[in-house]
Amino acid sequence: MPLKIAFQMDPITAVNIDADSTFRLAEEAQARGHEMYFYTPDSLTWRDGRVQARAQRMQVQRVQGDHVRLGPQEVVDLAHMDVVWLRQDPPFDMGYITTTHILEQLSPGVLVANDPFWVRNSPEKLLVLEFPDLIPPTMIARDLADLRDFKAEHGDIILKPLYGNGGAGVFRLDPNDRNLTSLHELFASFSREPLIAQKFIPDVANGDKRIILVDGEPVGAINRVPAVGETRSNMHVGGRPEKTAMTDRDLEICAAIGPTLRERGQIFVGIDVIGDYLTEINVTSPTGIQELERFDGTNSAARIWDVIETKRGL
């Protein structure tokens, strides 16, 4: 039987159909005959015990400039869905967190992927703290004196917002850099959140590996190489995706974190590995499945839907 699926995401009319993972998930769902709806996070409501959204029926096609057909907007009771995808992009702010609280009310009748309780409690740069033996030397702090101590110990560090995304606000402070105080002042001027500092890993020059895990199992990886003169390898800021293979160390990392991801209902996850170190576990809206499919033919979207269909009894 076909599933009824709702995608909570940013406007689908604006996505890059050659890179967007949500589009690929929708494409695969449609190929399997499932019924799809689309809505944006700002149309999600809780009213008198019901979780609703102003949603539109959706069909997709791989045609540039004409990739989605949307029906008229209607108020949909999300309890009537089989699956709701939590797929809007960060920032992981209070608006994002509120949607996880609302979607949590759909449990256990509706499968929300990824599980909103654990998305809320496992943001990308904090979930890694549960695996201290896998990550580089790391500090989360707001106090400038603490950050100075960390830099004095490690010399060459990366400083970034704790809840940032896409490489925004990421700075490398090498041993000769004198900007820590100014950057701290800048961040403190618009945010009360701590910062995260990590020892710089020179291996980033060879790439930042994105490994895709489905229900806790690794399915493949791509390498993201920084542009010339850049420290950041994110594709949003010019990083170049390349074909790569998983190493024994990559598989060791996946084996260590996989059971936790599976137990917490994190069906589609992308982790970041630089050299021998795990740096992030992306559960909010991971990307990379289209690049992986182009490089080695691995259809991660199909693997994801196999898991979901099994969970829904198909």
KEKE-3310 file (N, C-alpha, C; in steps of 0.2 Angstrom, whole numbers, plus 5000, padded with zeros to 4 digits):
npx = (5004:5002:5011:5007:5015:5022:5032:5042:5049:5061:5056:5052:5052:5064:5075:5091:5090:5100:5108:5101:5096:5083:5075:5079:5075:5061:5059:5062:5052:5041:5043:5040:5027:5021:5011:5013:5015:5019:5025:5030:5040:5034:5021:5016:5006:4999:4984:4971:4974:4977:4989:4993:4995:4997:4996:5002:4998:5011:5021:5036:5049:5063:5067:5075:5070:5057:5053:5044:5027:5014:4999:4983:4983:4980:4972:4980:4978:4991:4992:4986:4995:5007:5021:5031:5043:5056:5064:5069:5082:5095:5097:5099:5089:5077:5065:5067:5068:5056:5047:5051:5046:5032:5030:5033:5022:5015:5019:5014:5009:5013:5027:5040:5054:5070:5069:5060:5062:5075:5082:5081:5088:5101:5110:5121:5135:5135:5131:5143:5150:5147:5156:5170:5182:5184:5184:5193:5204:5193:5183:5169:5164:5160:5166:5180:5192:5193:5193:5205:5214:5213:5217:5230:5235:5234:5238:5235:5219:5202:5188:5171:5153:5142:5129:5129:5129:5133:5146:5146:5153:5165:5181:5198:5211:5227:5244:5250:5239:5230:5216:5207:5201:5194:5185:5178:5171:5163:5155:5149:5141:5129:5124:5120:5125:5137:5153:5162:5177:5190:5205:5215:5215:5227:5225:5213:5216:5217:5204:5187:5178:5162:5151:5138:5125:5113:5100:5109:5119:5134:5133:5141:5153:5158:5171:5175:5183:5193:5192:5205:5215:5206:5199:5188:5178:5165:5152:5143:5151:5160:5167:5174:5166:5172:5175:5177:5183:5179:5189:5197:5197:5187:5176:5177:5173:5160:5155:5155:5147:5135:5125:5119:5113:5104:5096:5090:5082:5087:5087:5092:5108:5122:5139:5154:5171:5188:5203:5208:5198:5182:5171:5158:5141:5128:5111:5100:5097:5104:5115:5122:5118:5115:5127:5135:5128:5130:5144:5147:5136:5128:5113:5107:5095:5085:5089:5086:5072:5068:5071:5061:5049:5049:5048:5036:5028:5027)
npy = (4994:5011:5025:5039:5054:5068:5082:5092:5107:5119:5131:5121:5125:5132:5124:5116:5104:5095:5093:5093:5084:5081:5083:5072:5062:5063:5061:5047:5042:5045:5037:5025:5025:5032:5044:5061:5076:5094:5106:5121:5125:5136:5135:5126:5120:5118:5114:5113:5100:5094:5092:5101:5107:5119:5113:5106:5095:5086:5083:5078:5081:5078:5090:5105:5120:5117:5108:5104:5101:5108:5106:5114:5124:5116:5113:5101:5087:5081:5069:5060:5056:5044:5046:5059:5070:5078:5091:5104:5116:5120:5137:5130:5135:5143:5143:5131:5122:5122:5117:5104:5100:5101:5092:5080:5077:5069:5056:5040:5037:5042:5041:5051:5057:5063:5056:5068:5071:5067:5073:5086:5085:5081:5090:5094:5098:5094:5081:5074:5075:5064:5055:5055:5050:5049:5061:5077:5087:5097:5111:5118:5134:5150:5159:5171:5169:5156:5151:5157:5150:5137:5140:5144:5131:5123:5130:5131:5133:5130:5140:5142:5145:5137:5133:5134:5132:5125:5130:5143:5157:5151:5150:5150:5150:5153:5149:5162:5171:5185:5188:5182:5189:5199:5192:5185:5196:5200:5189:5188:5200:5197:5185:5174:5162:5148:5146:5135:5127:5119:5109:5112:5102:5097:5088:5092:5098:5088:5085:5084:5072:5066:5055:5044:5038:5025:5022:5019:5012:5013:5018:5024:5036:5053:5064:5081:5094:5108:5124:5133:5142:5142:5136:5130:5116:5115:5112:5123:5134:5133:5121:5106:5092:5075:5058:5045:5032:5022:5021:5010:5016:5025:5016:5011:5022:5023:5011:5013:5024:5020:5011:5020:5030:5023:5018:5030:5034:5040:5040:5045:5051:5061:5061:5070:5068:5071:5067:5056:5059:5061:5075:5081:5076:5075:5078:5085:5090:5082:5081:5076:5064:5064:5067:5056:5046:5049:5047:5033:5026:5022:5021:5029:5035:5025:5015:5022:5023:5010:5006:5014:5010:4997:4999:5005:4994:4988)
npz = (5000:4996:5005:5015:5014:5022:5019:5028:5025:5019:5006:4992:4979:4977:4977:4973:4961:4957:4968:4980:4994:5000:4989:4981:4990:4989:4976:4975:4983:4976:4965:4970:4972:4982:4991:4991:5001:5004:5015:5023:5037:5044:5043:5051:5064:5081:5087:5098:5102:5090:5077:5064:5047:5034:5019:5003:4990:4981:4967:4959:4947:4937:4930:4926:4932:4931:4941:4951:4955:4962:4972:4977:4992:5007:5023:5033:5043:5052:5059:5051:5042:5036:5037:5042:5036:5044:5038:5036:5033:5045:5053:5069:5079:5091:5084:5075:5085:5092:5082:5083:5095:5093:5082:5089:5096:5087:5089:5095:5082:5070:5059:5062:5054:5054:5071:5081:5095:5097:5088:5093:5104:5100:5093:5080:5083:5096:5099:5096:5108:5116:5112:5116:5113:5099:5094:5089:5100:5110:5114:5122:5126:5133:5140:5138:5143:5145:5132:5127:5135:5129:5116:5119:5123:5111:5100:5085:5080:5077:5077:5080:5078:5089:5085:5071:5053:5037:5036:5039:5048:5052:5058:5056:5068:5068:5075:5075:5074:5080:5083:5092:5103:5097:5088:5098:5104:5093:5091:5104:5103:5096:5101:5114:5115:5118:5111:5100:5100:5092:5090:5076:5062:5051:5041:5034:5023:5013:5012:5019:5025:5021:5027:5024:5034:5036:5046:5056:5049:5039:5022:5012:5006:5003:4998:5003:4997:5001:4994:4985:4996:5006:5022:5025:5020:5016:5004:5002:5003:4992:4993:4985:4979:4979:4973:4985:4996:5011:5025:5036:5049:5047:5046:5059:5067:5063:5067:5081:5083:5077:5083:5093:5085:5078:5089:5093:5083:5072:5056:5044:5042:5042:5044:5048:5045:5047:5043:5055:5064:5070:5067:5066:5069:5059:5060:5058:5044:5034:5020:5004:4997:4984:4977:4981:4975:4961:4961:4964:4962:4972:4979:4990:4994:4991:5000:5012:5011:5010:5024:5030:5025:5030:5043:5043:5041:5028)
capx = (5000:5006:5012:5005:5021:5023:5039:5042:5056:5061:5053:5055:5053:5071:5081:5095:5088:5106:5111:5097:5094:5076:5072:5081:5071:5054:5059:5062:5046:5036:5044:5038:5020:5019:5007:5017:5013:5024:5023:5035:5039:5030:5014:5015:5002:4996:4977:4966:4976:4979:4995:4991:4999:4994:5001:5000:5000:5017:5024:5042:5052:5070:5067:5077:5065:5050:5055:5039:5020:5010:4992:4981:4985:4974:4974:4980:4979:4997:4990:4983:5001:5011:5028:5033:5050:5059:5070:5071:5089:5096:5100:5095:5087:5071:5060:5068:5067:5048:5044:5052:5041:5026:5030:5034:5015:5012:5021:5018:5005:5016:5034:5044:5061:5072:5065:5061:5065:5083:5085:5082:5093:5107:5112:5127:5141:5135:5131:5149:5153:5146:5161:5176:5188:5183:5185:5199:5203:5187:5181:5163:5164:5158:5171:5185:5198:5194:5195:5212:5218:5213:5221:5237:5237:5234:5241:5231:5213:5196:5183:5164:5147:5140:5124:5130:5129:5135:5153:5146:5156:5170:5187:5205:5216:5234:5248:5252:5233:5228:5210:5202:5197:5189:5180:5174:5167:5159:5150:5145:5137:5123:5122:5122:5127:5144:5157:5165:5184:5193:5212:5215:5217:5230:5222:5208:5219:5215:5197:5183:5174:5155:5149:5131:5123:5106:5098:5115:5124:5137:5132:5146:5156:5161:5176:5174:5190:5192:5194:5211:5215:5200:5200:5181:5177:5158:5150:5140:5156:5165:5171:5173:5165:5176:5174:5182:5181:5179:5195:5196:5196:5180:5171:5177:5169:5153:5153:5155:5141:5129:5120:5116:5109:5098:5091:5087:5078:5090:5087:5097:5113:5128:5144:5160:5177:5194:5209:5206:5194:5175:5170:5151:5136:5123:5105:5095:5095:5110:5116:5127:5116:5115:5134:5137:5125:5134:5151:5148:5130:5125:5106:5105:5087:5082:5091:5082:5065:5068:5070:5055:5044:5049:5046:5028:5025:5027)
capy = (5000:5018:5029:5046:5057:5075:5085:5099:5109:5126:5131:5116:5128:5135:5119:5113:5097:5091:5093:5093:5077:5081:5082:5065:5057:5064:5058:5040:5040:5045:5031:5019:5026:5035:5050:5066:5083:5098:5112:5125:5125:5142:5133:5120:5122:5114:5117:5109:5093:5092:5094:5103:5111:5121:5109:5105:5089:5087:5079:5081:5078:5080:5095:5111:5126:5114:5102:5102:5103:5108:5107:5120:5123:5114:5112:5094:5084:5077:5063:5056:5054:5039:5048:5066:5071:5085:5092:5111:5117:5125:5137:5126:5140:5141:5141:5125:5118:5122:5112:5097:5099:5100:5085:5075:5075:5064:5049:5035:5035:5044:5040:5057:5056:5059:5057:5075:5071:5066:5079:5092:5083:5079:5094:5092:5099:5092:5074:5071:5075:5057:5050:5059:5046:5049:5068:5081:5091:5101:5115:5122:5139:5156:5164:5172:5167:5148:5150:5159:5144:5132:5142:5143:5124:5120:5135:5132:5130:5132:5143:5142:5145:5131:5130:5137:5127:5127:5133:5150:5159:5146:5154:5146:5155:5149:5152:5169:5175:5189:5190:5179:5193:5203:5187:5184:5202:5200:5183:5190:5205:5195:5179:5172:5155:5147:5144:5128:5127:5112:5109:5112:5096:5098:5083:5095:5100:5083:5084:5083:5066:5066:5048:5044:5032:5024:5018:5017:5008:5017:5016:5027:5042:5058:5069:5088:5097:5115:5128:5136:5147:5141:5131:5126:5112:5114:5114:5129:5139:5131:5114:5102:5085:5070:5051:5042:5026:5022:5018:5006:5021:5027:5011:5010:5027:5021:5006:5016:5028:5018:5009:5026:5033:5018:5018:5036:5035:5044:5036:5048:5055:5062:5062:5073:5065:5074:5062:5051:5062:5063:5082:5083:5071:5079:5074:5090:5090:5080:5081:5072:5058:5064:5066:5049:5042:5050:5045:5026:5022:5020:5024:5030:5036:5019:5012:5025:5021:5003:5006:5017:5005:4991:5002:5006:4987:4987)
capz = (5000:4996:5011:5014:5017:5022:5019:5031:5022:5016:4999:4987:4972:4976:4978:4967:4960:4956:4975:4986:4997:5001:4982:4979:4994:4986:4969:4976:4986:4970:4961:4974:4972:4988:4990:4995:5003:5005:5018:5026:5045:5047:5042:5056:5070:5086:5089:5101:5102:5083:5074:5057:5042:5027:5015:4996:4987:4978:4962:4957:4941:4936:4925:4928:4931:4932:4945:4956:4954:4969:4972:4981:4999:5011:5030:5033:5050:5051:5061:5045:5038:5038:5038:5041:5036:5047:5033:5035:5035:5051:5059:5074:5083:5094:5079:5074:5091:5093:5077:5085:5101:5090:5079:5094:5098:5082:5091:5091:5076:5064:5060:5060:5052:5060:5077:5083:5101:5097:5084:5097:5110:5097:5088:5076:5087:5103:5099:5096:5114:5118:5109:5116:5110:5092:5091:5091:5106:5109:5120:5122:5131:5131:5143:5134:5147:5144:5125:5127:5137:5124:5110:5121:5123:5105:5095:5079:5082:5073:5081:5076:5082:5092:5081:5065:5048:5030:5036:5041:5054:5054:5058:5058:5071:5068:5081:5074:5074:5086:5082:5096:5107:5092:5086:5104:5105:5088:5092:5110:5102:5094:5103:5121:5115:5118:5105:5100:5098:5091:5087:5069:5059:5045:5036:5031:5016:5009:5012:5024:5022:5023:5027:5025:5038:5036:5052:5059:5045:5034:5015:5007:5008:4998:5000:5001:4997:5002:4988:4986:5001:5011:5027:5025:5014:5015:4997:5002:5002:4987:4993:4979:4981:4975:4975:4990:4999:5018:5028:5042:5054:5046:5048:5066:5069:5061:5072:5088:5084:5074:5088:5096:5080:5077:5095:5094:5077:5067:5050:5039:5046:5038:5049:5045:5047:5045:5045:5060:5069:5069:5069:5067:5067:5056:5060:5056:5037:5031:5013:5001:4994:4976:4975:4982:4969:4955:4961:4964:4960:4978:4980:4998:4995:4991:5006:5017:5010:5012:5031:5032:5023:5034:5050:5043:5040:5021)
cpx = (5004:5006:5009:5011:5020:5030:5039:5049:5055:5058:5056:5056:5060:5076:5084:5094:5094:5110:5107:5095:5087:5073:5073:5076:5063:5054:5059:5055:5041:5037:5041:5030:5017:5016:5011:5014:5019:5021:5030:5034:5035:5023:5011:5011:5000:4989:4973:4968:4978:4985:4993:4996:4995:4999:4998:5002:5006:5019:5030:5044:5058:5070:5069:5072:5058:5050:5049:5032:5017:5003:4990:4983:4979:4977:4974:4982:4985:4996:4988:4989:5004:5018:5028:5040:5052:5065:5071:5078:5089:5097:5095:5094:5080:5065:5060:5066:5059:5045:5045:5047:5034:5025:5030:5027:5012:5014:5015:5015:5009:5024:5037:5051:5064:5068:5066:5064:5073:5086:5086:5087:5100:5110:5120:5134:5141:5134:5138:5152:5152:5151:5168:5182:5189:5185:5191:5198:5198:5186:5174:5163:5162:5163:5177:5192:5199:5196:5203:5216:5219:5217:5229:5240:5239:5237:5237:5224:5207:5191:5176:5158:5144:5134:5124:5129:5132:5142:5152:5149:5161:5177:5193:5209:5223:5238:5250:5245:5232:5221:5205:5198:5192:5183:5175:5169:5162:5153:5145:5140:5130:5120:5125:5125:5135:5147:5160:5172:5187:5200:5211:5218:5220:5227:5216:5210:5217:5208:5193:5178:5167:5153:5142:5129:5115:5104:5104:5121:5127:5135:5137:5148:5158:5166:5175:5181:5189:5195:5201:5211:5209:5202:5194:5180:5169:5156:5146:5145:5162:5169:5169:5172:5169:5174:5179:5179:5182:5185:5192:5194:5189:5175:5171:5173:5162:5151:5152:5148:5134:5123:5116:5111:5103:5093:5088:5083:5080:5092:5092:5101:5119:5134:5150:5166:5183:5200:5206:5200:5186:5174:5163:5147:5130:5116:5099:5092:5101:5110:5121:5125:5116:5123:5137:5134:5128:5141:5151:5142:5126:5118:5104:5098:5083:5083:5086:5074:5064:5067:5064:5049:5043:5046:5038:5025:5024:5032)
cpy = (5006:5021:5036:5050:5064:5077:5091:5101:5116:5125:5126:5119:5131:5130:5118:5106:5093:5090:5091:5086:5076:5079:5075:5060:5058:5060:5050:5038:5040:5039:5025:5020:5029:5042:5056:5073:5087:5104:5115:5125:5131:5140:5128:5123:5117:5117:5112:5102:5090:5096:5095:5107:5113:5118:5108:5098:5091:5082:5082:5077:5082:5085:5102:5117:5124:5108:5100:5105:5102:5110:5113:5119:5121:5113:5104:5092:5079:5070:5058:5054:5048:5041:5056:5067:5078:5086:5099:5112:5121:5132:5133:5131:5138:5140:5134:5120:5117:5117:5105:5095:5097:5093:5080:5073:5070:5057:5046:5033:5036:5043:5047:5055:5062:5061:5064:5076:5071:5071:5085:5091:5081:5083:5093:5092:5097:5084:5071:5071:5068:5052:5054:5056:5047:5056:5072:5084:5096:5105:5118:5127:5145:5161:5165:5169:5159:5147:5152:5153:5139:5134:5141:5136:5121:5124:5136:5129:5133:5134:5144:5143:5138:5128:5133:5131:5130:5130:5141:5152:5155:5150:5149:5152:5151:5152:5159:5174:5179:5191:5186:5184:5197:5198:5186:5190:5202:5195:5185:5196:5203:5189:5178:5165:5154:5146:5137:5129:5120:5113:5108:5105:5097:5094:5086:5097:5095:5081:5083:5078:5067:5058:5048:5037:5032:5019:5015:5013:5013:5014:5019:5033:5046:5062:5076:5091:5104:5118:5131:5142:5147:5135:5127:5122:5111:5116:5120:5135:5137:5125:5110:5095:5080:5063:5049:5036:5027:5018:5014:5010:5024:5022:5010:5016:5026:5016:5008:5020:5025:5015:5015:5029:5029:5018:5024:5038:5040:5040:5038:5053:5055:5064:5065:5070:5068:5070:5056:5053:5063:5070:5084:5076:5075:5076:5079:5090:5088:5080:5076:5066:5058:5064:5059:5044:5043:5047:5037:5022:5020:5024:5024:5031:5030:5015:5015:5023:5014:5002:5009:5013:4999:4994:5003:4999:4985:4981)
cpz = (5000:5003:5009:5018:5016:5023:5022:5029:5020:5009:4994:4980:4971:4977:4972:4966:4959:4963:4981:4988:4997:4994:4980:4983:4991:4979:4970:4979:4981:4966:4964:4974:4978:4987:4994:4996:5005:5010:5021:5034:5048:5047:5047:5062:5074:5088:5092:5101:5095:5080:5066:5053:5036:5022:5008:4994:4982:4973:4960:4950:4940:4930:4928:4927:4931:4935:4950:4954:4960:4968:4976:4988:5003:5018:5031:5040:5049:5054:5056:5041:5041:5040:5037:5041:5039:5043:5032:5037:5042:5048:5064:5080:5087:5090:5077:5079:5093:5088:5080:5091:5098:5086:5083:5096:5093:5084:5095:5084:5070:5065:5057:5059:5051:5066:5080:5090:5101:5093:5088:5102:5107:5092:5086:5080:5094:5104:5100:5103:5118:5116:5109:5113:5103:5089:5093:5098:5105:5115:5118:5127:5128:5134:5139:5137:5145:5137:5124:5129:5132:5118:5112:5121:5116:5099:5089:5080:5077:5078:5077:5081:5083:5087:5074:5060:5042:5030:5038:5048:5057:5053:5060:5062:5072:5074:5080:5074:5080:5086:5087:5100:5103:5090:5092:5105:5099:5089:5098:5108:5099:5096:5110:5121:5116:5111:5106:5097:5097:5088:5080:5067:5052:5039:5032:5024:5011:5009:5019:5022:5025:5022:5028:5029:5037:5041:5055:5056:5040:5027:5010:5010:5002:5001:4998:5002:4997:4995:4990:4991:5006:5016:5027:5019:5013:5008:4997:5001:4997:4988:4987:4981:4976:4978:4980:4992:5007:5020:5034:5048:5053:5048:5056:5070:5069:5066:5079:5088:5081:5078:5091:5091:5079:5083:5095:5087:5072:5060:5045:5042:5041:5043:5045:5049:5043:5047:5049:5065:5066:5072:5070:5066:5065:5056:5058:5049:5033:5023:5010:4997:4987:4974:4976:4977:4963:4955:4960:4963:4966:4979:4987:4999:4995:4998:5012:5017:5012:5020:5033:5031:5028:5041:5049:5041:5033:5019)
residu = (MET:PRO:LEU:LYS:ILE:ALA:PHE:GLN:MET:ASP:PRO:ILE:THR:ALA:VAL:ASN:ILE:ASP:ALA:ASP:SER:THR:PHE:ARG:LEU:ALA:GLU:GLU:ALA:GLN:ALA:ARG:GLY:HIS:GLU:MET:TYR:PHE:TYR:THR:PRO:ASP:SER:LEU:THR:TRP:ARG:ASP:GLY:ARG:VAL:GLN:ALA:ARG:ALA:GLN:ARG:MET:GLN:VAL:GLN:ARG:VAL:GLN:GLY:ASP:HIS:VAL:ARG:LEU:GLY:PRO:GLN:GLU:VAL:VAL:ASP:LEU:ALA:HIS:MET:ASP:VAL:VAL:TRP:LEU:ARG:GLN:ASP:PRO:PRO:PHE:ASP:MET:GLY:TYR:ILE:THR:THR:THR:HIS:ILE:LEU:GLU:GLN:LEU:SER:PRO:GLY:VAL:LEU:VAL:ALA:ASN:ASP:PRO:PHE:TRP:VAL:ARG:ASN:SER:PRO:GLU:LYS:LEU:LEU:VAL:LEU:GLU:PHE:PRO:ASP:LEU:ILE:PRO:PRO:THR:MET:ILE:ALA:ARG:ASP:LEU:ALA:ASP:LEU:ARG:ASP:PHE:LYS:ALA:GLU:HIS:GLY:ASP:ILE:ILE:LEU:LYS:PRO:LEU:TYR:GLY:ASN:GLY:GLY:ALA:GLY:VAL:PHE:ARG:LEU:ASP:PRO:ASN:ASP:ARG:ASN:LEU:THR:SER:LEU:HIS:GLU:LEU:PHE:ALA:SER:PHE:SER:ARG:GLU:PRO:LEU:ILE:ALA:GLN:LYS:PHE:ILE:PRO:ASP:VAL:ALA:ASN:GLY:ASP:LYS:ARG:ILE:ILE:LEU:VAL:ASP:GLY:GLU:PRO:VAL:GLY:ALA:ILE:ASN:ARG:VAL:PRO:ALA:VAL:GLY:GLU:THR:ARG:SER:ASN:MET:HIS:VAL:GLY:GLY:ARG:PRO:GLU:LYS:THR:ALA:MET:THR:ASP:ARG:ASP:LEU:GLU:ILE:CYS:ALA:ALA:ILE:GLY:PRO:THR:LEU:ARG:GLU:ARG:GLY:GLN:ILE:PHE:VAL:GLY:ILE:ASP:VAL:ILE:GLY:ASP:TYR:LEU:THR:GLU:ILE:ASN:VAL:THR:SER:PRO:THR:GLY:ILE:GLN:GLU:LEU:GLU:ARG:PHE:ASP:GLY:THR:ASN:SER:ALA:ALA:ARG:ILE:TRP:ASP:VAL:ILE:GLU:THR:LYS:ARG:GLY:LEU)
# end
